[in-house]
Amino acid sequence: MTTLVNRPNTALLVVDVQNGVVDEAHERDAVVAKIGGLVGRARREGVPVVWVQHSDDELVRDSEEWRIVGELDREDSEPLVEKSYGDSFEDTDLEEVLAERGVGRLVVVGAETDACIRSTLHGAMVRGYDATLVGDAHTTVDKSEWGAPTPEQVVAHTNLYWRYQAAPGRKGGTVKADDVDFRG
């Protein structure tokens, strides 16, 4: 249903599952395990896996905090998109990576729910992509001391509101990892 012409394929977009991003995240181990399972399924089904990795003053490139978590293993053939803004499309080559693979639909997992995941989902939809959020494969840290809802509430609210996202010729949606259908 994407509005992008000649882009029938789906990709799994793994956003910022880095040591310094998820080491204290809500349900970290369960979320990372779900992501690992989806990466394995995507590979078996021939679905492109695209990795996104954030760097900034706190996540210094090549530092231990910047590295993808040890439980996940990016294959050399899988693209790595480096970013420094919340939206994975902003000032990156993500659009070119996806266009080369004929991708018009994204299945999105990773961190942090209330920052880079939301920004990337919205960025995808405004650029013409269908964007499905995997509801049990994204997480965030507790920011309640600064007035944010608890991580459980952030995840639940994001899953709820993204389930109903749509735009002309595009759709959002939220599914559980076990229900992901990479064919559309």
N, CA and C atoms as a LAMMPS dump frame, in Angstrom:
ITEM: TIMESTEP
0
ITEM: NUMBER OF ATOMS
552
ITEM: BOX BOUNDS ff ff ff
-5.0000000000000000e+02 5.0000000000000000e+02
-5.0000000000000000e+02 5.0000000000000000e+02
-5.0000000000000000e+02 5.0000000000000000e+02
ITEM: ATOMS id mol type element x y z
1 1 1 N 0.811 -1.201 0
2 1 2 C 0 0 0
3 1 3 C 0.852 1.26 0
4 2 1 N 2.145 1.13 0.171
5 2 2 C 3.041 2.284 0.171
6 2 3 C 2.792 3.184 -1.031
7 3 1 N 3.106 4.453 -0.896
8 3 2 C 2.974 5.378 -2.02
9 3 3 C 4.247 5.423 -2.863
10 4 1 N 5.241 4.651 -2.488
11 4 2 C 6.497 4.625 -3.223
12 4 3 C 6.377 3.668 -4.406
13 5 1 N 6.679 4.147 -5.582
14 5 2 C 6.512 3.382 -6.816
15 5 3 C 7.624 2.336 -6.932
16 6 1 N 7.24 1.128 -7.359
17 6 2 C 8.185 0.017 -7.567
18 6 3 C 8.982 -0.319 -6.307
19 7 1 N 8.298 -0.298 -5.164
20 7 2 C 8.948 -0.607 -3.886
21 7 3 C 8.112 -1.648 -3.14
22 8 1 N 8.003 -2.871 -3.671
23 8 2 C 7.124 -3.88 -3.081
24 8 3 C 7.709 -4.612 -1.868
25 9 1 N 8.979 -4.403 -1.564
26 9 2 C 9.643 -5.212 -0.552
27 9 3 C 9.528 -4.636 0.853
28 10 1 N 9.726 -5.522 1.814
29 10 2 C 9.724 -5.182 3.232
30 10 3 C 11.137 -5.319 3.772
31 11 1 N 11.493 -4.471 4.738
32 11 2 C 12.772 -4.595 5.439
33 11 3 C 12.514 -4.548 6.936
34 12 1 N 13.351 -5.245 7.68
35 12 2 C 13.368 -5.143 9.134
36 12 3 C 14.358 -4.048 9.484
37 13 1 N 13.887 -3.005 10.163
38 13 2 C 14.725 -1.878 10.552
39 13 3 C 15.012 -1.99 12.046
40 14 1 N 16.287 -2.223 12.386
41 14 2 C 16.723 -2.402 13.772
42 14 3 C 17.379 -1.101 14.216
43 15 1 N 16.681 -0.363 15.089
44 15 2 C 17.094 0.993 15.455
45 15 3 C 17.775 1.023 16.824
46 16 1 N 19.025 1.45 16.842
47 16 2 C 19.753 1.843 18.06
48 16 3 C 19.769 0.811 19.184
49 17 1 N 19.922 -0.455 18.854
50 17 2 C 20.026 -1.474 19.907
51 17 3 C 21.502 -1.548 20.302
52 18 1 N 21.929 -0.491 20.971
53 18 2 C 23.325 -0.272 21.34
54 18 3 C 23.473 -0.355 22.854
55 19 1 N 24.657 -0.731 23.298
56 19 2 C 24.903 -0.88 24.738
57 19 3 C 24.466 0.333 25.538
58 20 1 N 24.882 1.517 25.151
59 20 2 C 24.568 2.719 25.904
60 20 3 C 23.132 3.175 25.797
61 21 1 N 22.383 2.595 24.876
62 21 2 C 20.97 2.955 24.711
63 21 3 C 20.081 2.004 25.501
64 22 1 N 20.376 0.713 25.48
65 22 2 C 19.47 -0.269 26.081
66 22 3 C 19.977 -0.922 27.358
67 23 1 N 21.178 -0.574 27.82
68 23 2 C 21.713 -1.309 28.974
69 23 3 C 20.833 -1.193 30.22
70 24 1 N 20.087 -0.118 30.375
71 24 2 C 19.17 0.017 31.509
72 24 3 C 17.719 0.11 31.058
73 25 1 N 17.427 -0.368 29.88
74 25 2 C 16.09 -0.248 29.305
75 25 3 C 15.104 -1.222 29.946
76 26 1 N 13.842 -0.844 29.876
77 26 2 C 12.729 -1.65 30.366
78 26 3 C 12.683 -2.979 29.612
79 27 1 N 12.653 -4.092 30.369
80 27 2 C 12.578 -5.439 29.799
81 27 3 C 13.632 -5.675 28.716
82 28 1 N 14.824 -5.173 28.967
83 28 2 C 15.917 -5.208 28.001
84 28 3 C 16.14 -6.592 27.399
85 29 1 N 16.332 -7.6 28.247
86 29 2 C 16.687 -8.925 27.741
87 29 3 C 15.576 -9.529 26.883
88 30 1 N 14.334 -9.356 27.301
89 30 2 C 13.211 -9.897 26.535
90 30 3 C 13.086 -9.191 25.185
91 31 1 N 13.262 -7.877 25.175
92 31 2 C 13.158 -7.119 23.929
93 31 3 C 14.295 -7.497 22.981
94 32 1 N 15.516 -7.561 23.495
95 32 2 C 16.654 -7.936 22.651
96 32 3 C 16.454 -9.352 22.092
97 33 1 N 15.929 -10.252 22.896
98 33 2 C 15.667 -11.617 22.415
99 33 3 C 14.627 -11.609 21.292
100 34 1 N 13.566 -10.818 21.442
101 34 2 C 12.541 -10.72 20.378
102 34 3 C 13.163 -10.181 19.097
103 35 1 N 14.01 -9.157 19.247
104 35 2 C 14.672 -8.583 18.075
105 35 3 C 15.567 -9.625 17.418
106 36 1 N 16.328 -10.349 18.221
107 36 2 C 17.182 -11.409 17.675
108 36 3 C 16.383 -12.455 16.913
109 37 1 N 15.231 -12.828 17.455
110 37 2 C 14.374 -13.788 16.765
111 37 3 C 13.876 -13.26 15.429
112 38 1 N 13.516 -11.976 15.394
113 38 2 C 13.041 -11.376 14.143
114 38 3 C 14.169 -11.248 13.12
115 39 1 N 15.359 -10.916 13.581
116 39 2 C 16.507 -10.842 12.672
117 39 3 C 16.739 -12.215 12.034
118 40 1 N 16.702 -13.26 12.838
119 40 2 C 16.867 -14.608 12.306
120 40 3 C 15.792 -14.975 11.298
121 41 1 N 14.543 -14.663 11.627
122 41 2 C 13.429 -14.942 10.696
123 41 3 C 13.589 -14.177 9.399
124 42 1 N 13.924 -12.887 9.505
125 42 2 C 14.092 -12.073 8.297
126 42 3 C 15.171 -12.675 7.399
127 43 1 N 16.276 -13.059 7.985
128 43 2 C 17.356 -13.661 7.194
129 43 3 C 16.896 -14.938 6.505
130 44 1 N 16.212 -15.789 7.252
131 44 2 C 15.734 -17.052 6.668
132 44 3 C 14.753 -16.812 5.531
133 45 1 N 13.957 -15.75 5.637
134 45 2 C 12.943 -15.454 4.628
135 45 3 C 13.455 -14.541 3.519
136 46 1 N 14.737 -14.19 3.565
137 46 2 C 15.313 -13.342 2.523
138 46 3 C 14.889 -11.888 2.598
139 47 1 N 14.498 -11.447 3.783
140 47 2 C 14.065 -10.06 3.998
141 47 3 C 15.281 -9.24 4.421
142 48 1 N 15.507 -8.082 3.796
143 48 2 C 16.644 -7.26 4.192
144 48 3 C 16.553 -6.829 5.666
145 49 1 N 17.683 -6.904 6.349
146 49 2 C 17.809 -6.389 7.707
147 49 3 C 18.706 -5.166 7.613
148 50 1 N 18.173 -4.026 8.055
149 50 2 C 18.913 -2.771 8.009
150 50 3 C 19.123 -2.308 9.437
151 51 1 N 20.377 -2.056 9.797
152 51 2 C 20.757 -1.653 11.141
153 51 3 C 20.972 -0.153 11.189
154 52 1 N 20.495 0.466 12.258
155 52 2 C 20.687 1.897 12.471
156 52 3 C 21.44 2.071 13.783
157 53 1 N 22.449 2.935 13.747
158 53 2 C 23.299 3.124 14.909
159 53 3 C 23.499 4.622 15.146
160 54 1 N 23.151 5.057 16.352
161 54 2 C 23.206 6.473 16.719
162 54 3 C 24.571 6.838 17.295
163 55 1 N 25.029 8.038 16.992
164 55 2 C 26.218 8.571 17.672
165 55 3 C 25.986 10.056 17.951
166 56 1 N 26.509 10.494 19.085
167 56 2 C 26.453 11.893 19.492
168 56 3 C 27.477 12.091 20.607
169 57 1 N 27.38 13.183 21.339
170 57 2 C 28.365 13.466 22.395
171 57 3 C 28.346 12.421 23.504
172 58 1 N 27.199 11.778 23.727
173 58 2 C 27.097 10.754 24.773
174 58 3 C 27.348 9.345 24.247
175 59 1 N 27.078 9.132 22.975
176 59 2 C 27.329 7.836 22.324
177 59 3 C 28.439 8.04 21.302
178 60 1 N 29.636 8.045 21.8
179 60 2 C 30.788 8.348 20.964
180 60 3 C 31.105 7.171 20.055
181 61 1 N 31.242 7.488 18.78
182 61 2 C 31.526 6.461 17.772
183 61 3 C 32.721 5.606 18.203
184 62 1 N 32.586 4.302 18.035
185 62 2 C 33.6 3.296 18.354
186 62 3 C 33.794 3.049 19.853
187 63 1 N 32.991 3.689 20.705
188 63 2 C 33.064 3.404 22.147
189 63 3 C 32.25 2.148 22.454
190 64 1 N 32.43 1.59 23.634
191 64 2 C 31.664 0.407 24.04
192 64 3 C 30.169 0.728 24.098
193 65 1 N 29.815 1.916 24.56
194 65 2 C 28.402 2.321 24.635
195 65 3 C 27.772 2.395 23.254
196 66 1 N 28.555 2.748 22.247
197 66 2 C 28.073 2.934 20.887
198 66 3 C 27.823 1.6 20.174
199 67 1 N 28.481 0.551 20.591
200 67 2 C 28.402 -0.734 19.892
201 67 3 C 27.007 -1.374 20.01
202 68 1 N 26.644 -2.12 18.967
203 68 2 C 25.421 -2.933 18.98
204 68 3 C 25.593 -3.968 20.093
205 69 1 N 24.506 -4.281 20.806
206 69 2 C 24.586 -5.222 21.925
207 69 3 C 25.151 -6.566 21.469
208 70 1 N 25.858 -7.218 22.376
209 70 2 C 26.545 -8.459 22.058
210 70 3 C 25.642 -9.599 21.628
211 71 1 N 24.384 -9.59 22.039
212 71 2 C 23.463 -10.676 21.679
213 71 3 C 23.046 -10.632 20.212
214 72 1 N 23.232 -9.493 19.566
215 72 2 C 22.853 -9.341 18.164
216 72 3 C 24.108 -9.257 17.313
217 73 1 N 24.033 -9.867 16.141
218 73 2 C 25.198 -9.924 15.278
219 73 3 C 24.813 -9.46 13.881
220 74 1 N 25.3 -8.296 13.484
221 74 2 C 25.04 -7.792 12.134
222 74 3 C 25.969 -8.508 11.164
223 75 1 N 25.389 -9.033 10.092
224 75 2 C 26.2 -9.65 9.049
225 75 3 C 26.809 -8.562 8.165
226 76 1 N 27.991 -8.825 7.636
227 76 2 C 28.685 -7.833 6.808
228 76 3 C 27.854 -7.375 5.613
229 77 1 N 26.999 -8.238 5.104
230 77 2 C 26.175 -7.893 3.935
231 77 3 C 24.987 -7.004 4.295
232 78 1 N 24.723 -6.849 5.579
233 78 2 C 23.568 -6.047 6.013
234 78 3 C 23.982 -4.595 6.219
235 79 1 N 23.233 -3.67 5.622
236 79 2 C 23.613 -2.261 5.711
237 79 3 C 23.559 -1.731 7.144
238 80 1 N 24.484 -0.825 7.419
239 80 2 C 24.525 -0.111 8.685
240 80 3 C 24.388 1.373 8.365
241 81 1 N 23.351 1.985 8.906
242 81 2 C 23.092 3.407 8.702
243 81 3 C 23.469 4.131 9.993
244 82 1 N 24.396 5.052 9.875
245 82 2 C 24.801 5.826 11.048
246 82 3 C 24.01 7.127 11.073
247 83 1 N 23.531 7.484 12.283
248 83 2 C 22.709 8.682 12.403
249 83 3 C 23.108 9.481 13.635
250 84 1 N 22.659 10.738 13.649
251 84 2 C 22.89 11.581 14.819
252 84 3 C 21.638 12.363 15.201
253 85 1 N 20.505 12.039 14.59
254 85 2 C 19.21 12.628 14.926
255 85 3 C 18.235 11.51 15.251
256 86 1 N 17.121 11.848 15.884
257 86 2 C 16.138 10.837 16.251
258 86 3 C 15.578 10.082 15.07
259 87 1 N 15.182 10.789 14.03
260 87 2 C 14.615 10.187 12.834
261 87 3 C 15.74 9.527 12.036
262 88 1 N 15.648 8.234 11.854
263 88 2 C 16.706 7.48 11.169
264 88 3 C 16.915 7.905 9.72
265 89 1 N 15.969 8.646 9.151
266 89 2 C 16.098 9.136 7.775
267 89 3 C 16.861 10.464 7.712
268 90 1 N 16.847 11.211 8.797
269 90 2 C 17.356 12.58 8.798
270 90 3 C 18.878 12.615 8.663
271 91 1 N 19.337 13.186 7.546
272 91 2 C 20.764 13.38 7.285
273 91 3 C 21.533 12.05 7.268
274 92 1 N 20.885 10.995 6.706
275 92 2 C 21.516 9.679 6.561
276 92 3 C 21.287 9.165 5.144
277 93 1 N 21.843 8.009 4.863
278 93 2 C 21.626 7.375 3.56
279 93 3 C 20.543 6.284 3.622
280 94 1 N 19.71 6.303 4.663
281 94 2 C 18.69 5.258 4.815
282 94 3 C 17.778 5.18 3.594
283 95 1 N 17.328 6.298 3.088
284 95 2 C 16.438 6.28 1.925
285 95 3 C 17.109 5.589 0.738
286 96 1 N 18.371 5.869 0.495
287 96 2 C 19.079 5.238 -0.621
288 96 3 C 19.228 3.733 -0.392
289 97 1 N 19.548 3.346 0.84
290 97 2 C 19.682 1.929 1.19
291 97 3 C 18.381 1.187 0.9
292 98 1 N 17.263 1.778 1.301
293 98 2 C 15.96 1.141 1.096
294 98 3 C 15.563 1.133 -0.377
295 99 1 N 15.825 2.228 -1.071
296 99 2 C 15.487 2.302 -2.504
297 99 3 C 16.243 1.242 -3.295
298 100 1 N 17.532 1.045 -2.987
299 100 2 C 18.326 0.03 -3.685
300 100 3 C 17.73 -1.36 -3.534
301 101 1 N 17.012 -1.588 -2.448
302 101 2 C 16.438 -2.904 -2.163
303 101 3 C 14.945 -2.975 -2.492
304 102 1 N 14.416 -1.931 -3.086
305 102 2 C 13.003 -1.907 -3.467
306 102 3 C 12.057 -1.938 -2.277
307 103 1 N 12.47 -1.362 -1.157
308 103 2 C 11.682 -1.42 0.08
309 103 3 C 10.704 -0.248 0.163
310 104 1 N 9.444 -0.589 0.393
311 104 2 C 8.396 0.404 0.623
312 104 3 C 7.68 0.192 1.942
313 105 1 N 8.025 -0.902 2.631
314 105 2 C 7.375 -1.222 3.908
315 105 3 C 8.452 -1.568 4.928
316 106 1 N 8.338 -0.959 6.108
317 106 2 C 9.288 -1.195 7.188
318 106 3 C 8.628 -1.886 8.361
319 107 1 N 9.344 -2.828 8.944
320 107 2 C 8.98 -3.432 10.224
321 107 3 C 10.039 -2.908 11.193
322 108 1 N 9.593 -2.153 12.209
323 108 2 C 10.505 -1.379 13.045
324 108 3 C 10.6 -1.963 14.45
325 109 1 N 11.86 -2.112 14.921
326 109 2 C 12.16 -2.588 16.271
327 109 3 C 13.306 -1.752 16.826
328 110 1 N 13.464 -1.762 18.161
329 110 2 C 14.644 -1.122 18.736
330 110 3 C 14.367 -0.195 19.886
331 111 1 N 15.13 0.905 19.932
332 111 2 C 15.085 1.824 21.062
333 111 3 C 15.413 3.245 20.575
334 112 1 N 15.126 4.191 21.333
335 112 2 C 14.224 4.244 22.454
336 112 3 C 12.829 4.592 21.955
337 113 1 N 11.84 3.96 22.556
338 113 2 C 10.453 4.105 22.135
339 113 3 C 10.043 5.557 21.979
340 114 1 N 10.304 6.362 23.019
341 114 2 C 9.81 7.731 23.057
342 114 3 C 10.738 8.726 22.376
343 115 1 N 11.705 8.25 21.645
344 115 2 C 12.619 9.144 20.939
345 115 3 C 12.804 8.633 19.513
346 116 1 N 13.82 7.847 19.291
347 116 2 C 14.18 7.442 17.933
348 116 3 C 13.155 6.53 17.269
349 117 1 N 12.478 5.692 18.03
350 117 2 C 11.452 4.833 17.422
351 117 3 C 10.295 5.684 16.908
352 118 1 N 9.744 6.546 17.762
353 118 2 C 8.637 7.4 17.305
354 118 3 C 9.057 8.292 16.147
355 119 1 N 10.226 8.904 16.257
356 119 2 C 10.688 9.8 15.193
357 119 3 C 10.84 9.056 13.876
358 120 1 N 11.403 7.86 13.933
359 120 2 C 11.619 7.076 12.721
360 120 3 C 10.299 6.609 12.121
361 121 1 N 9.365 6.174 12.952
362 121 2 C 8.049 5.77 12.44
363 121 3 C 7.37 6.91 11.694
364 122 1 N 7.342 8.062 12.316
365 122 2 C 6.717 9.219 11.66
366 122 3 C 7.497 9.636 10.421
367 123 1 N 8.837 9.622 10.512
368 123 2 C 9.663 9.957 9.366
369 123 3 C 9.42 9.029 8.193
370 124 1 N 9.232 7.748 8.477
371 124 2 C 8.948 6.778 7.415
372 124 3 C 7.616 7.081 6.751
373 125 1 N 6.599 7.305 7.558
374 125 2 C 5.272 7.512 6.985
375 125 3 C 5.209 8.79 6.143
376 126 1 N 5.81 9.876 6.609
377 126 2 C 5.744 11.107 5.816
378 126 3 C 6.55 10.994 4.533
379 127 1 N 7.478 10.051 4.47
380 127 2 C 8.262 9.837 3.257
381 127 3 C 7.634 8.804 2.332
382 128 1 N 6.453 8.29 2.675
383 128 2 C 5.727 7.393 1.779
384 128 3 C 5.762 5.929 2.132
385 129 1 N 6.408 5.55 3.214
386 129 2 C 6.518 4.148 3.612
387 129 3 C 5.322 3.702 4.439
388 130 1 N 4.991 2.421 4.349
389 130 2 C 4.18 1.77 5.363
390 130 3 C 5.147 1.438 6.492
391 131 1 N 4.698 1.571 7.734
392 131 2 C 5.603 1.361 8.869
393 131 3 C 4.88 0.609 9.975
394 132 1 N 5.31 -0.627 10.202
395 132 2 C 4.731 -1.469 11.239
396 132 3 C 5.673 -1.513 12.433
397 133 1 N 5.136 -1.217 13.607
398 133 2 C 5.889 -1.283 14.853
399 133 3 C 5.678 -2.651 15.482
400 134 1 N 6.754 -3.298 15.901
401 134 2 C 6.637 -4.572 16.602
402 134 3 C 6.506 -4.237 18.089
403 135 1 N 5.293 -4.415 18.611
404 135 2 C 4.924 -3.924 19.928
405 135 3 C 5.682 -4.494 21.1
406 136 1 N 6.238 -5.675 20.966
407 136 2 C 7 -6.269 22.061
408 136 3 C 8.489 -6.333 21.733
409 137 1 N 8.928 -5.502 20.768
410 137 2 C 10.342 -5.489 20.379
411 137 3 C 10.884 -4.061 20.306
412 138 1 N 10.382 -3.202 21.197
413 138 2 C 10.953 -1.864 21.362
414 138 3 C 10.91 -1.517 22.839
415 139 1 N 11.793 -0.619 23.254
416 139 2 C 11.923 -0.322 24.676
417 139 3 C 12.471 1.085 24.895
418 140 1 N 12.452 1.479 26.167
419 140 2 C 13.01 2.768 26.567
420 140 3 C 13.49 2.686 28.007
421 141 1 N 14.228 3.689 28.412
422 141 2 C 14.656 3.776 29.808
423 141 3 C 13.643 4.597 30.591
424 142 1 N 13.735 4.526 31.895
425 142 2 C 12.817 5.247 32.784
426 142 3 C 13.201 6.724 32.853
427 143 1 N 12.327 7.579 32.354
428 143 2 C 12.535 9.026 32.394
429 143 3 C 11.496 9.699 33.281
430 144 1 N 10.872 8.91 34.167
431 144 2 C 9.788 9.451 34.996
432 144 3 C 10.264 10.519 35.975
433 145 1 N 11.527 10.486 36.37
434 145 2 C 12.017 11.528 37.284
435 145 3 C 12.004 12.91 36.626
436 146 1 N 11.922 12.966 35.303
437 146 2 C 11.824 14.233 34.58
438 146 3 C 10.392 14.507 34.122
439 147 1 N 9.434 13.753 34.634
440 147 2 C 8.032 13.991 34.324
441 147 3 C 7.437 13.115 33.251
442 148 1 N 8.213 12.232 32.672
443 148 2 C 7.689 11.326 31.645
444 148 3 C 6.906 10.192 32.302
445 149 1 N 6.028 9.559 31.55
446 149 2 C 5.369 8.354 32.065
447 149 3 C 6.399 7.242 32.292
448 150 1 N 5.991 6.205 32.997
449 150 2 C 6.876 5.059 33.206
450 150 3 C 7.146 4.379 31.866
451 151 1 N 8.235 3.609 31.772
452 151 2 C 8.518 2.902 30.509
453 151 3 C 7.353 2.023 30.051
454 152 1 N 6.705 1.339 30.984
455 152 2 C 5.565 0.489 30.607
456 152 3 C 4.476 1.315 29.927
457 153 1 N 4.225 2.519 30.458
458 153 2 C 3.193 3.38 29.88
459 153 3 C 3.619 3.931 28.516
460 154 1 N 4.883 4.276 28.403
461 154 2 C 5.391 4.792 27.127
462 154 3 C 5.237 3.735 26.037
463 155 1 N 5.656 2.511 26.329
464 155 2 C 5.559 1.423 25.359
465 155 3 C 4.095 1.151 25.021
466 156 1 N 3.243 1.053 26.047
467 156 2 C 1.824 0.754 25.812
468 156 3 C 1.152 1.855 24.99
469 157 1 N 1.433 3.104 25.322
470 157 2 C 0.811 4.207 24.59
471 157 3 C 1.274 4.241 23.14
472 158 1 N 2.565 4.038 22.912
473 158 2 C 3.076 4.035 21.548
474 158 3 C 2.458 2.895 20.748
475 159 1 N 2.364 1.719 21.354
476 159 2 C 1.72 0.593 20.671
477 159 3 C 0.278 0.911 20.326
478 160 1 N -0.427 1.562 21.242
479 160 2 C -1.827 1.899 21.019
480 160 3 C -1.985 2.906 19.889
481 161 1 N -1.287 4.017 19.972
482 161 2 C -1.544 5.049 18.968
483 161 3 C -0.99 4.674 17.599
484 162 1 N 0.125 3.912 17.545
485 162 2 C 0.635 3.555 16.227
486 162 3 C -0.244 2.514 15.539
487 163 1 N -0.984 1.743 16.302
488 163 2 C -1.874 0.736 15.736
489 163 3 C -2.861 1.36 14.745
490 164 1 N -3.212 2.618 14.976
491 164 2 C -4.246 3.267 14.17
492 164 3 C -3.705 4.33 13.216
493 165 1 N -2.406 4.415 13.047
494 165 2 C -1.837 5.424 12.157
495 165 3 C -2.095 5.067 10.708
496 166 1 N -2.427 6.094 9.934
497 166 2 C -2.631 5.933 8.502
498 166 3 C -2.51 7.298 7.852
499 167 1 N -2.237 7.289 6.584
500 167 2 C -2.19 8.486 5.763
501 167 3 C -2.609 8.045 4.36
502 168 1 N -2.92 8.981 3.479
503 168 2 C -3.347 8.567 2.142
504 168 3 C -2.329 7.631 1.485
505 169 1 N -2.769 6.412 1.188
506 169 2 C -1.925 5.435 0.517
507 169 3 C -0.875 4.785 1.4
508 170 1 N -0.899 5.068 2.703
509 170 2 C 0.094 4.504 3.629
510 170 3 C -0.595 4.042 4.892
511 171 1 N 0.052 3.092 5.563
512 171 2 C -0.528 2.626 6.815
513 171 3 C 0.558 2.339 7.834
514 172 1 N 0.175 2.502 9.081
515 172 2 C 1.022 2.122 10.197
516 172 3 C 0.541 0.774 10.692
517 173 1 N 0.653 0.568 11.994
518 173 2 C 0.168 -0.661 12.595
519 173 3 C 1.139 -1.173 13.629
520 174 1 N 0.591 -1.915 14.569
521 174 2 C 1.385 -2.522 15.633
522 174 3 C 1.043 -4.006 15.678
523 175 1 N 2.072 -4.84 15.718
524 175 2 C 1.891 -6.284 15.828
525 175 3 C 2.878 -6.837 16.851
526 176 1 N 2.594 -7.993 17.361
527 176 2 C 3.54 -8.696 18.237
528 176 3 C 4.567 -9.42 17.362
529 177 1 N 5.728 -9.683 17.934
530 177 2 C 6.815 -10.331 17.17
531 177 3 C 6.358 -11.639 16.539
532 178 1 N 5.596 -12.434 17.27
533 178 2 C 5.138 -13.722 16.734
534 178 3 C 4.189 -13.571 15.552
535 179 1 N 3.589 -12.378 15.399
536 179 2 C 2.618 -12.155 14.338
537 179 3 C 3.162 -11.36 13.151
538 180 1 N 4.453 -11.07 13.158
539 180 2 C 5.042 -10.319 12.044
540 180 3 C 4.936 -11.142 10.774
541 181 1 N 4.445 -10.495 9.738
542 181 2 C 4.361 -11.108 8.407
543 181 3 C 5.191 -10.246 7.477
544 182 1 N 6.373 -10.695 7.108
545 182 2 C 7.26 -9.911 6.257
546 182 3 C 6.76 -9.799 4.826
547 183 1 N 5.761 -10.588 4.458
548 183 2 C 5.228 -10.531 3.097
549 183 3 C 4.235 -9.396 2.915
550 184 1 N 3.805 -8.788 3.993
551 184 2 C 2.87 -7.667 3.839
552 184 3 C 1.704 -7.853 4.666
